Amino acid sequence: MTKLLFVRQPHVYLPEITAYKSYLSSHYPSVEAFESTDFQDGYDLAEFDIAWHFMGRDMKGAGRYVIHEYNSLSTKPFAQVKNQIKRIFNAKPDRRVFLNNTVRNKFGFNDAIPYSLRDMGVDDAFFQENITDTPEYDFIYAGGLNRGAVIERFLEHFSKNMQSATLILVGDASDCLRAKFKGFDNITFKGRVSYKEVPKLMANARYGLNIMPDEYPFNIQTATKVLEYMAVGLPVVTTNYQWINEFEAQHKGRFFKLSPDMSNLSLDSLSEFEFVTPDIKELSWGNVIEKSNVFSFL
């Protein structure tokens, strides 16, 4: 039996690990997969055949066979410098995995180490969920709420100009953000929930919100929540930036784009907009992993 350890930080949202483990169990039954968070008392990399790091840093490169996965770029401040530091000081692994070619090129590794490209996918549970006929919420936002001023700007517009509409926020929020908007009954901070709960919460809303700043690296990286919204069948309301526009054009969708000051957002304007939510079954995790050949080394 081959033992594989996914080395990850406990607080980071990584649905790809669940997808990897599911794929391995069905396609590689001789591989037993673990997560570093499974071992509260620590672990010894020498006990595993494969160490799969979600980067991060790995300056030692310890392990029999080491994989470095770069599923995002560094964020500000000094984002480009952080990318260079990771490139220079991280140990050389046996293989790398990148979210896409953009992420690979930004890191600028100049060596012959083999690599795979594996973009984000969607769990089958999202495709199996049906939108509620009488949803409890008008809007759902699922994901990180640490996206800077754009999140606060949206909530200010919502609290002042859309008090007849309801919003549920699923994900970690700072105490400061919660305190500022806790007095508004139409805004619900749900907090972090189990991954299994997310599809049902999305199906209980009318619109899926993607509030992303138009700044590097957020504007060039795949927005997982947008894929999940579409899998459930939700119309997408989003800020305007590079990745969302490229995805919309490629998949022939039509999303409602928010103005920078959010002033065009109202229930009336959304009811008059002709949304197109693309069919993205091709982006189910099983299809994405199969196409990536990320496990071809096994």
TAKA-V425145 format. One record per pair of residues at least 4 apart in sequence whose ideal C-beta (glycine too) atoms are under 8 Angstrom apart, sorted by the first residue. I is the first residue (numbers start at 1). J is the second residue. D is the distance in whole Angstrom. If there is no record, write none. Layout:
<<I & J & D> <I & J & D>>
//
This chain:
<<1 & 30 & 6> <1 & 31 & 8> <1 & 32 & 5> <2 & 28 & 8> <2 & 30 & 6> <2 & 31 & 5> <2 & 32 & 7> <2 & 49 & 5> <2 & 50 & 7> <2 & 298 & 7> <3 & 31 & 8> <3 & 32 & 5> <3 & 34 & 7> <3 & 47 & 7> <3 & 48 & 5> <3 & 49 & 5> <3 & 50 & 7> <4 & 24 & 7> <4 & 31 & 6> <4 & 32 & 7> <4 & 33 & 5> <4 & 34 & 7> <4 & 48 & 7> <4 & 49 & 7> <4 & 50 & 4> <4 & 52 & 6> <5 & 33 & 8> <5 & 34 & 5> <5 & 35 & 7> <5 & 36 & 6> <5 & 43 & 7> <5 & 45 & 7> <5 & 48 & 4> <5 & 50 & 7> <5 & 51 & 5> <5 & 52 & 7> <6 & 17 & 5> <6 & 20 & 7> <6 & 33 & 7> <6 & 34 & 7> <6 & 35 & 5> <6 & 36 & 7> <6 & 52 & 5> <6 & 54 & 7> <7 & 36 & 5> <7 & 51 & 6> <7 & 52 & 7> <7 & 53 & 5> <7 & 54 & 7> <7 & 58 & 8> <8 & 12 & 6> <8 & 14 & 6> <8 & 17 & 7> <8 & 35 & 6> <8 & 36 & 6> <8 & 37 & 7> <8 & 54 & 5> <9 & 54 & 7> <9 & 56 & 8> <10 & 37 & 5> <12 & 54 & 7> <13 & 143 & 8> <13 & 144 & 7> <14 & 54 & 6> <14 & 71 & 8> <15 & 19 & 6> <15 & 120 & 8> <15 & 123 & 6> <15 & 195 & 6> <15 & 224 & 7> <15 & 285 & 8> <16 & 20 & 6> <16 & 71 & 7> <16 & 118 & 7> <16 & 120 & 7> <16 & 121 & 7> <16 & 285 & 8> <17 & 21 & 6> <17 & 35 & 6> <17 & 54 & 8> <18 & 22 & 6> <18 & 123 & 7> <18 & 195 & 7> <19 & 23 & 6> <19 & 121 & 6> <19 & 123 & 7> <19 & 285 & 4> <19 & 286 & 8> <19 & 288 & 8> <19 & 289 & 6> <20 & 24 & 6> <20 & 33 & 7> <20 & 289 & 7> <20 & 294 & 8> <21 & 25 & 6> <21 & 33 & 5> <22 & 26 & 7> <22 & 285 & 7> <22 & 286 & 8> <23 & 27 & 6> <23 & 28 & 8> <23 & 285 & 7> <23 & 286 & 7> <23 & 289 & 5> <23 & 290 & 8> <23 & 295 & 7> <24 & 28 & 5> <24 & 31 & 5> <24 & 33 & 5> <24 & 295 & 7> <25 & 29 & 7> <25 & 33 & 8> <27 & 295 & 7> <28 & 295 & 7> <28 & 298 & 6> <31 & 298 & 7> <34 & 38 & 5> <34 & 39 & 8> <34 & 48 & 7> <36 & 43 & 6> <39 & 43 & 4> <43 & 47 & 7> <43 & 48 & 8> <45 & 51 & 5> <45 & 62 & 5> <45 & 63 & 5> <46 & 62 & 8> <46 & 63 & 8> <46 & 64 & 8> <48 & 63 & 7> <48 & 64 & 7> <49 & 64 & 5> <49 & 65 & 6> <50 & 63 & 7> <50 & 64 & 7> <50 & 65 & 5> <50 & 66 & 8> <50 & 67 & 7> <51 & 62 & 7> <51 & 63 & 3> <51 & 64 & 8> <51 & 65 & 7> <51 & 66 & 5> <51 & 67 & 7> <52 & 67 & 4> <52 & 69 & 7> <53 & 58 & 5> <53 & 66 & 7> <53 & 67 & 7> <53 & 68 & 5> <53 & 69 & 7> <53 & 93 & 8> <54 & 69 & 5> <54 & 71 & 6> <55 & 68 & 5> <55 & 69 & 6> <55 & 70 & 5> <55 & 86 & 6> <55 & 90 & 7> <56 & 86 & 8> <57 & 86 & 7> <57 & 89 & 7> <57 & 90 & 6> <58 & 66 & 7> <58 & 68 & 6> <58 & 90 & 5> <58 & 91 & 6> <58 & 93 & 7> <59 & 89 & 6> <59 & 90 & 6> <59 & 91 & 6> <60 & 91 & 6> <61 & 66 & 5> <61 & 90 & 8> <61 & 91 & 3> <61 & 92 & 6> <61 & 93 & 6> <62 & 66 & 8> <65 & 94 & 5> <65 & 95 & 8> <65 & 297 & 8> <66 & 91 & 7> <66 & 93 & 4> <66 & 94 & 5> <66 & 95 & 8> <67 & 93 & 6> <67 & 94 & 7> <67 & 95 & 5> <67 & 96 & 7> <67 & 97 & 6> <68 & 90 & 7> <68 & 93 & 4> <68 & 95 & 8> <68 & 96 & 5> <68 & 97 & 7> <69 & 96 & 7> <69 & 97 & 4> <69 & 98 & 8> <69 & 118 & 8> <70 & 86 & 8> <70 & 96 & 7> <70 & 97 & 7> <70 & 98 & 5> <70 & 99 & 7> <70 & 103 & 6> <70 & 104 & 8> <70 & 107 & 6> <71 & 97 & 8> <71 & 98 & 8> <71 & 99 & 5> <71 & 103 & 8> <71 & 120 & 8> <72 & 99 & 7> <72 & 103 & 7> <72 & 217 & 7> <72 & 221 & 6> <73 & 79 & 7> <73 & 83 & 6> <73 & 103 & 6> <73 & 106 & 5> <73 & 107 & 8> <73 & 216 & 8> <73 & 217 & 4> <73 & 220 & 8> <73 & 221 & 7> <74 & 79 & 5> <74 & 80 & 8> <74 & 82 & 3> <74 & 83 & 5> <74 & 86 & 7> <74 & 217 & 7> <75 & 79 & 6> <75 & 82 & 8> <75 & 217 & 6> <75 & 218 & 8> <76 & 215 & 8> <76 & 216 & 8> <78 & 82 & 6> <79 & 83 & 7> <79 & 216 & 6> <79 & 217 & 6> <80 & 84 & 7> <81 & 85 & 6> <82 & 86 & 7> <83 & 87 & 6> <83 & 106 & 6> <83 & 107 & 5> <83 & 108 & 8> <84 & 88 & 6> <84 & 108 & 8> <85 & 89 & 6> <86 & 90 & 5> <86 & 107 & 7> <87 & 107 & 5> <87 & 108 & 6> <87 & 109 & 6> <92 & 111 & 7> <92 & 113 & 6> <93 & 113 & 7> <94 & 113 & 7> <94 & 114 & 8> <94 & 297 & 8> <95 & 113 & 7> <95 & 114 & 5> <95 & 115 & 7> <95 & 116 & 7> <95 & 297 & 6> <96 & 104 & 8> <96 & 109 & 7> <96 & 113 & 6> <96 & 114 & 8> <96 & 115 & 4> <96 & 116 & 8> <97 & 115 & 7> <97 & 116 & 5> <97 & 117 & 8> <97 & 118 & 6> <97 & 294 & 6> <98 & 103 & 5> <98 & 104 & 4> <98 & 107 & 8> <98 & 115 & 6> <98 & 116 & 8> <98 & 117 & 6> <98 & 118 & 8> <99 & 103 & 4> <99 & 117 & 7> <99 & 118 & 7> <99 & 119 & 6> <99 & 120 & 7> <99 & 221 & 7> <99 & 222 & 7> <100 & 104 & 7> <100 & 117 & 6> <100 & 119 & 5> <100 & 222 & 7> <101 & 105 & 6> <101 & 117 & 6> <102 & 106 & 6> <102 & 220 & 5> <102 & 221 & 8> <103 & 107 & 7> <103 & 221 & 7> <104 & 109 & 7> <104 & 115 & 7> <104 & 117 & 7> <106 & 217 & 8> <109 & 113 & 7> <114 & 297 & 8> <116 & 292 & 5> <116 & 293 & 6> <116 & 294 & 4> <116 & 296 & 7> <117 & 292 & 6> <118 & 288 & 7> <118 & 289 & 7> <118 & 292 & 4> <118 & 294 & 5> <119 & 222 & 6> <119 & 288 & 6> <119 & 292 & 8> <120 & 222 & 4> <120 & 224 & 5> <120 & 227 & 6> <120 & 283 & 8> <120 & 288 & 7> <121 & 227 & 7> <121 & 283 & 5> <121 & 284 & 6> <121 & 285 & 4> <121 & 286 & 8> <121 & 287 & 7> <121 & 288 & 4> <121 & 289 & 7> <122 & 126 & 5> <122 & 127 & 7> <122 & 227 & 5> <122 & 228 & 6> <122 & 231 & 5> <122 & 280 & 7> <122 & 283 & 6> <122 & 284 & 6> <122 & 285 & 6> <123 & 195 & 7> <123 & 199 & 8> <123 & 228 & 8> <123 & 284 & 8> <123 & 285 & 6> <124 & 128 & 6> <124 & 284 & 6> <124 & 285 & 7> <124 & 286 & 8> <125 & 129 & 7> <125 & 196 & 7> <125 & 199 & 5> <126 & 198 & 8> <126 & 199 & 5> <126 & 202 & 7> <126 & 228 & 5> <126 & 231 & 4> <126 & 232 & 5> <127 & 231 & 5> <127 & 232 & 8> <127 & 281 & 6> <127 & 284 & 7> <128 & 199 & 8> <129 & 199 & 4> <129 & 200 & 6> <129 & 202 & 7> <129 & 203 & 5> <129 & 232 & 5> <130 & 203 & 6> <130 & 233 & 8> <131 & 135 & 7> <131 & 203 & 5> <131 & 232 & 6> <131 & 233 & 5> <131 & 234 & 7> <132 & 136 & 8> <132 & 203 & 6> <132 & 204 & 5> <135 & 203 & 8> <135 & 204 & 5> <135 & 205 & 5> <135 & 206 & 5> <136 & 166 & 7> <136 & 168 & 8> <136 & 204 & 5> <136 & 205 & 8> <137 & 166 & 5> <137 & 167 & 6> <137 & 168 & 5> <137 & 188 & 7> <137 & 204 & 6> <137 & 205 & 4> <137 & 206 & 7> <138 & 165 & 4> <138 & 166 & 5> <138 & 167 & 7> <138 & 205 & 7> <138 & 206 & 5> <138 & 207 & 7> <138 & 267 & 7> <139 & 165 & 7> <139 & 166 & 7> <139 & 167 & 4> <139 & 168 & 7> <139 & 205 & 6> <139 & 206 & 7> <139 & 207 & 5> <139 & 208 & 8> <139 & 209 & 5> <139 & 237 & 7> <140 & 167 & 8> <140 & 168 & 5> <140 & 170 & 7> <140 & 201 & 6> <140 & 202 & 6> <140 & 204 & 8> <140 & 205 & 4> <140 & 207 & 8> <140 & 208 & 6> <140 & 209 & 7> <140 & 234 & 8> <141 & 145 & 8> <141 & 167 & 7> <141 & 168 & 7> <141 & 169 & 5> <141 & 170 & 7> <141 & 171 & 7> <141 & 208 & 8> <141 & 209 & 4> <141 & 210 & 8> <141 & 211 & 6> <141 & 225 & 8> <142 & 170 & 4> <142 & 171 & 6> <142 & 198 & 6> <142 & 201 & 7> <142 & 202 & 7> <142 & 208 & 8> <142 & 225 & 5> <142 & 228 & 7> <142 & 229 & 8> <143 & 170 & 8> <143 & 171 & 5> <143 & 223 & 8> <143 & 224 & 7> <143 & 225 & 4> <144 & 171 & 6> <144 & 172 & 7> <145 & 151 & 6> <145 & 169 & 6> <145 & 171 & 5> <145 & 172 & 6> <145 & 173 & 4> <145 & 174 & 7> <145 & 177 & 6> <146 & 151 & 8> <146 & 172 & 7> <146 & 174 & 7> <147 & 151 & 5> <147 & 211 & 6> <147 & 212 & 6> <147 & 213 & 6> <147 & 218 & 7> <148 & 152 & 8> <148 & 213 & 5> <148 & 215 & 8> <149 & 153 & 6> <149 & 213 & 8> <150 & 154 & 6> <150 & 211 & 6> <150 & 212 & 7> <150 & 213 & 5> <150 & 239 & 6> <151 & 155 & 6> <151 & 177 & 7> <151 & 211 & 6> <152 & 156 & 6> <152 & 177 & 7> <152 & 180 & 8> <153 & 157 & 7> <153 & 261 & 7> <153 & 262 & 6> <154 & 158 & 6> <154 & 209 & 8> <154 & 211 & 5> <154 & 258 & 8> <154 & 262 & 6> <155 & 159 & 6> <155 & 177 & 8> <155 & 180 & 8> <155 & 181 & 5> <155 & 187 & 7> <156 & 160 & 6> <157 & 161 & 5> <157 & 162 & 7> <157 & 261 & 8> <157 & 262 & 4> <157 & 263 & 7> <157 & 265 & 6> <158 & 162 & 5> <158 & 165 & 7> <158 & 167 & 6> <158 & 186 & 8> <158 & 187 & 7> <158 & 262 & 8> <158 & 265 & 8> <159 & 163 & 7> <159 & 181 & 6> <159 & 184 & 5> <159 & 186 & 8> <159 & 187 & 7> <161 & 265 & 8> <161 & 266 & 7> <162 & 186 & 8> <162 & 265 & 7> <162 & 266 & 7> <162 & 267 & 7> <163 & 184 & 7> <163 & 186 & 6> <164 & 186 & 8> <164 & 267 & 7> <165 & 186 & 6> <165 & 267 & 6> <166 & 186 & 5> <166 & 187 & 8> <166 & 188 & 7> <167 & 186 & 6> <167 & 187 & 5> <167 & 188 & 7> <167 & 209 & 8> <168 & 188 & 5> <168 & 190 & 5> <168 & 201 & 7> <168 & 205 & 7> <169 & 173 & 6> <169 & 187 & 7> <169 & 188 & 7> <169 & 189 & 5> <169 & 190 & 6> <170 & 190 & 5> <170 & 191 & 8> <170 & 192 & 8> <170 & 193 & 6> <170 & 198 & 7> <170 & 201 & 6> <171 & 190 & 8> <171 & 191 & 7> <171 & 192 & 6> <172 & 191 & 7> <172 & 192 & 5> <173 & 177 & 5> <173 & 178 & 5> <173 & 189 & 5> <173 & 191 & 7> <174 & 178 & 7> <175 & 179 & 6> <176 & 180 & 6> <177 & 181 & 7> <178 & 182 & 6> <178 & 189 & 5> <181 & 187 & 5> <181 & 189 & 8> <182 & 189 & 8> <190 & 201 & 7> <193 & 197 & 4> <193 & 198 & 6> <193 & 201 & 7> <194 & 198 & 8> <197 & 201 & 6> <198 & 202 & 6> <198 & 228 & 7> <199 & 203 & 6> <199 & 228 & 7> <199 & 232 & 6> <200 & 204 & 7> <201 & 205 & 7> <202 & 208 & 7> <202 & 228 & 7> <202 & 229 & 6> <202 & 232 & 5> <202 & 234 & 6> <203 & 232 & 5> <205 & 234 & 7> <206 & 234 & 8> <206 & 235 & 8> <207 & 234 & 6> <207 & 235 & 5> <207 & 236 & 8> <207 & 237 & 5> <207 & 256 & 8> <207 & 270 & 6> <208 & 225 & 7> <208 & 226 & 7> <208 & 228 & 8> <208 & 229 & 3> <208 & 230 & 8> <208 & 232 & 8> <208 & 234 & 4> <208 & 235 & 7> <208 & 236 & 5> <208 & 237 & 7> <209 & 237 & 5> <209 & 238 & 7> <210 & 223 & 6> <210 & 225 & 6> <210 & 226 & 5> <210 & 229 & 7> <210 & 236 & 6> <210 & 237 & 7> <210 & 238 & 4> <210 & 239 & 7> <210 & 244 & 7> <211 & 238 & 8> <211 & 239 & 6> <211 & 258 & 8> <212 & 218 & 5> <212 & 219 & 7> <212 & 223 & 6> <212 & 238 & 7> <212 & 239 & 5> <212 & 241 & 6> <212 & 244 & 7> <213 & 218 & 6> <213 & 219 & 7> <213 & 239 & 7> <213 & 241 & 8> <214 & 218 & 8> <214 & 219 & 5> <214 & 239 & 7> <214 & 240 & 7> <214 & 241 & 4> <214 & 242 & 8> <215 & 219 & 6> <216 & 220 & 7> <217 & 221 & 6> <218 & 241 & 8> <219 & 241 & 4> <219 & 242 & 5> <219 & 243 & 6> <220 & 242 & 6> <220 & 243 & 6> <221 & 243 & 6> <222 & 227 & 7> <222 & 243 & 7> <222 & 247 & 8> <223 & 227 & 7> <223 & 243 & 7> <223 & 244 & 7> <224 & 228 & 6> <225 & 229 & 6> <226 & 230 & 7> <226 & 236 & 6> <226 & 238 & 7> <226 & 244 & 7> <226 & 247 & 7> <227 & 231 & 6> <227 & 280 & 6> <227 & 283 & 6> <228 & 232 & 7> <229 & 234 & 4> <229 & 236 & 6> <229 & 277 & 8> <230 & 234 & 7> <230 & 236 & 7> <230 & 253 & 7> <230 & 277 & 5> <230 & 278 & 6> <230 & 280 & 5> <231 & 280 & 6> <231 & 283 & 8> <231 & 284 & 8> <233 & 277 & 6> <234 & 277 & 7> <235 & 255 & 8> <235 & 256 & 7> <235 & 270 & 8> <235 & 275 & 4> <235 & 277 & 6> <236 & 253 & 7> <236 & 255 & 4> <236 & 256 & 7> <236 & 275 & 7> <236 & 277 & 7> <237 & 255 & 7> <237 & 256 & 5> <237 & 258 & 7> <237 & 265 & 7> <237 & 270 & 7> <238 & 244 & 5> <238 & 255 & 5> <238 & 256 & 7> <238 & 257 & 6> <238 & 258 & 7> <239 & 244 & 8> <239 & 257 & 7> <239 & 258 & 5> <240 & 244 & 7> <240 & 245 & 7> <240 & 257 & 4> <240 & 258 & 7> <241 & 245 & 7> <242 & 246 & 6> <243 & 247 & 6> <244 & 248 & 6> <244 & 255 & 7> <245 & 249 & 6> <246 & 250 & 6> <247 & 251 & 6> <247 & 253 & 7> <248 & 253 & 5> <248 & 254 & 7> <248 & 255 & 6> <251 & 278 & 4> <251 & 280 & 7> <252 & 276 & 7> <252 & 278 & 6> <253 & 276 & 5> <253 & 277 & 6> <253 & 278 & 4> <254 & 274 & 6> <254 & 275 & 6> <254 & 276 & 4> <255 & 275 & 7> <256 & 269 & 8> <256 & 270 & 6> <256 & 273 & 5> <256 & 275 & 7> <258 & 262 & 6> <258 & 264 & 7> <258 & 265 & 6> <259 & 263 & 6> <259 & 264 & 5> <259 & 265 & 8> <264 & 269 & 6> <265 & 269 & 7> <265 & 270 & 8> <266 & 270 & 7> <267 & 271 & 6> <268 & 272 & 7> <269 & 273 & 6> <281 & 287 & 8> <282 & 287 & 6> <283 & 287 & 7> <283 & 288 & 6> <284 & 288 & 7> <285 & 289 & 6> <286 & 290 & 6> <287 & 291 & 6> <288 & 292 & 6> <289 & 294 & 6> <289 & 295 & 7>>
//
